[in-house]
Amino acid sequence: SVYHINKPKESFTGDIFYTLNPRLTLNAGGAIPIGDRSRTVYLSSIYSRQAGATNIVAGGAVGFLLNADEENPNNFYAGLWTRFNNVNDALIPYVGLEFGDFRLGASYDVNISSLKTASQSRGGLEISLIYIKHPAGARGVPCPRF
């Protein structure tokens, strides 16, 4: 996606205006089932560039199926991402739990760049709660069982 294509001018005070440079964002990801589908590897990345500044986050997680209910699977996730600009900036461990239509997750940015001296390698805790809306009546393609 591209943001600020027309380079809008913004102001916080009304007297000084700043031009917002265009920003390009690309993302990619995928899921790879393993074995009997009780485990899945999830990979994802996002690239962002604006006014010469580049940010890349890439990594993955493993999902473990906790029950055999195909309609309402419960999963546990554990993974690791890295964020880098011109240098490696942070490691981001992640754990999550999916139950019913919700996914609860927690991640923590561990600073590994030269800023770790000032931050003492401490970063930010992030908690997420995601609602997964399934289409009404969507059950997929019927498949006969033999």
N, C-alpha and C positions, 0 to 999 in steps of 0.2 A: 504494500500500500504506500501511497505518497500523501504526505500532509503538507499543508501550507504552500500549495502549488503557486498561488497568486501572491506570495510573500506579503501577507497582511501586516499592517502596522498596529501594534498594541500599546496601551498605556495603562499604568496603574494609577497615576495621579492626574491625567488629563492634559498635562503640559509637556511631558517628554514622551516621545513615541519610539518604539523599537520595532525593527523589521524582523519578523519570524522567517527564518530561512527554511526552505523545503526540507522535509525529512523523509527518507526512504526506509521502509521496514519490510523485511522479508522473513517468513518463518516456514519451517518444515518440520515434519515429524512422522512417526509411524509406529506401528505395533507389530511385534513378531511373536506369535504363539510358540511355546516350547513344549515338546512332548505331548502329553495327554491334555493339553490346554489348561492345566491347573496353574501354569506359570506363563507370564507374558512379559517380554522386554519392550519397554516404551522408550523411544528416542525422540528428542526434540531439540530444536535450535531456533534462535531468533537473532537476526542481524539488523542493526539500526545505524544509520549515518545521517548526520545533520551538521552542516557548516564545518566540515573537516573532522568532526568528532565521530568516532566509531565505537560501537558497543556490540559485543557478541556474547550470547549465553548459549551454552551447549551442554548436553548431558543426557542422562537417562535414568530410568527406574525399572525395577522388577516388580511385577504385580503377582501376588499369590492368592489364588482362589481359596476362600475359606469354607465355602459350602457348595452343594451340587445343584442349587436352584438356578436354572438358566434364566428365568423371568426376573428374579431379584438376587443377582449375585452379590456376595459380600467379598471384598478383596482387601488385602493389606499391601501397601506399596512402600518400597524403600529405594532411595536413589541418590544420585550426586550430580550436580551441575557445576560448571565453572563459568565465571564471567571474566572476560578480558577485553582490554582496549588495546593499547600499545604494549602492555605487560599483563601478566596474569594478575587479576585484581582480587578475586574471591573464590572460595569453594562454598558450595551451597548444598549441604545435606538436606534430605527431605524424607519424611515419613507421612503416610496417609492411610486412612481407613475409609472404604466405601461400603455403605450399608443402605439398602433400599434405594431411594432416589437421591441420596446425599453422599458427598465426599468431604471428609474433614481432613485437613492437612496441616503440617507444620514444617517450616524450613527456617534455616538460620544462616545468614551470611557470615562466613569466617574470612576476615580480611587477610590476604597473603601478600599484598603489594608492599611497597615501601611505606605506605601509610600505617602498616601494622604497628610501627613504633609508637605513633600517636594514639592509635585506637586500641593498642594492646591486643590486637587480633580479634577484638570484639566487633560484632556486626549487629545486624538487626534480626530480631525474631519476627516471623510472619506466620500468621494463622489464617487459614482459608476454609470457608464453608461453601461448597458448590452444590446447587440444586440441579439435578439432571432430569430434564423434562423429556419424557418419552412420548412420541406421537400417539394420539388416541387411536386405539384399535390396530396399531401396527404390530403385527406378530411375525413379520417376515414372510418368506415363501414357504408354503406348506411342503413338508418333506415326508413321504411315506416311510414308515419304519417296518423292517422285515425281520 
